[in-house]
Amino acid sequence: MQRIGSTDEALEIVNTILALARSLDMEVVAEGVENEQQLELLRQMRCSYAQGYHLSRPIESSQFEELLGTRRSWAA
């Protein structure tokens, strides 16, 4: 995800992967989301799932339940 948004080619690759996954009835998790711009681009491309430092830094398992309790959603 570091280069998403940096070039039109990078965006087209992500769009192609998402289109392929949809045509195969698969879900995609975008990894490495590090900033709001990347997250917004993924929202616009209708990517359903993402992970990365922008959403949460690595945490201990004991903290995971608390994080789930916040029910933070990035979907528009």
N, C-alpha and C positions, 0 to 999 in steps of 0.2 A: 504494500500500500504506500510505501514511501514516495513512489513516483506518480501515483494517481493525481491527475490534475496538472502534472508538469508538462504533458504533451497531449495532443489530440490522439496520438497513436496509443498511449497508455489507456486513455479513456475508452477507446474503441476496443481494446483487448478485454477490458473489464466488461463492457457491454456485451461483447461476443460470448464470454464465459457465462454471463447471466442468462442470455438468450438460449444458449445451448442447455443449460441446466433446466430452464423452464420447459423447453421442448421435451426433455427427458423426465419431467415431473420430479426434479431433484431440488433440494434446498442448498443454498450456498451460504457459507460463513466467510465474510471478508475479514481477513486477519491483518493485524498491524495498523489499525486505525489510530493515528497519532494526533489528529487535530480536527477542529470543527469543519473546516473546508472539505476534508476527505469524507467525513460523516455526511455532510449535506449532499455531496455528489452521489454517494451511495443511496441516500434517500431518494434523490431524483431518479436514479436508475432502478428503483424499487427492489433494492437488495434487502432481504428480510432480516438478516442477522449480521452482526459485526462484533469483533473483539479487538482489543488493543489498549494501549496506555491511555488514550483519550477517555475511554469508558471506565477503566479501572486498572490500577497498577496490580501486579501480582500480590495476592493476599494469602494469609494462612487459612486453612480449612475452617478454623473456628470463626473467622470473620466472614466466610462465604455465606452462611445462613443469614447473617445480618444484612449483607449486601442484597441478597434475594428479597429480604423483607422490605427493602426500599422500593421494590418493583419499578426501578428506573427503566423507562422505555425510551428508546431513541426513535422509534417509528413515528412517522408523521401522521 
